[in-house]
Amino acid sequence: MSEAVSMAPRETDRLLQVTMGLWFGLLFIQPFEKFVAVKYLLMVGLLIASVPLAMRADIRQRLRSRNMVLALALAIAIWCIAVSVASPYSADSLHALPRDLLLQAELLLVGCLLVRNPGQARTALWVIIAGFAAVSVLSCFEVGAYLMHHSLSEGQIPRSHKSFWGGYATMASFCLPLIIAFAVSTAATLRQRALLAALVILGVVLTGLYGSRSPLLVVAISVIVLFGLLRAWKALAAVFLVIALGAGWVASQSNLGYLEKYRSLAQKDTYVTNQGLSLRLDVWSGVVELIEARPLLGYGYGWKKLAWAINDGGYAERWKANDPGKAAYFLGETEKASYGKVNPHNYFLQVAFEIGIPGLLLVLAFWLATFWLGLKGLVRGAPENQRLRAVLLTTLLAYMLGNFANGFWVGGLANMACALVGILIGLALNEQSAAAVESK
């Protein structure tokens, strides 16, 4: 009997280690656009390992904790399921729920329930950084192999979803602010800081070669906010100097090839006109038309059905006849929109399209509560967690900034953002438990 009792903690610890290992594995693989099957295998493994852990009294107690962010996350999940059942495309929505929403729920819950100290939180961030470093090195080989036989003047470096290089700038807009914030805000050795600095340089160069404007803007704004939070005025001045030097170099070049578009970052029209926003105003107004038709329940979880809603609602014929801007994006050269090939290109419109205006309000409340939780902890929380919160908040800010011109409601960036929110909740719950113990 005593032997069985003594073995229980060991088995529990082993189960905890397996669960954390699967969680770390999922975090490592998120920066990759590939290996979808591996992601789902890890997700299923994490779900199986989490079930017995959920029976533990301490885990149940944390689940019952009065945390507004966690309560709103639960409300969003319930609402997503409800509107998906009521959707005119319920089969598609119910297929997307376990594929995307379940994964996000796992990453968030493991973060808030099992991350008990700053060391575990830093390890999770190191794992994400390692995943991005691997993608960066592999992308560097792909880009280098192309540039060995071609010049930038020949046109854009080829990329596709089958390559590691495909989608790199999008991932960099999330990971570069994370790496910079981590390097300046947490305890790291000189060698680690040197490695992080090298990764930042490589990431910035690859992002620049990618030819997408918004990721560079997102990184710059996030880093400026970071140094403002840390009150690191000298570092902030250095950032502005680097930005000025970069802008000056771009302005001095006579021919940047496909990178000429970077010149437009200094022009006001880039941010307020349809042409400057890469026809985003046409895209957004088209999605608004669909949202107005089903404002309460939306069309169900999953954005790929946007094409079906356009075709079934008669928008394709109407736009083809009267609105060439919308027809050019949503239809192309065809008569109908193609499933999975058009998206809202805006996080908030995508959420409203999928789960309606009530769902959007829940999501907005979730993010407001998340940032409030982080900022409150930044001011009043335990000293050892404050700089860690600065890293998390900076990265989540980069995520939100990137979502104005894109819709990262699901996918790798959204998954990592959910994990970071989970860590923020976990740190808050740990401080609450410590305060309760001290008050007794």
Disulfide bonds with the S-S distance in Angstrom:
none
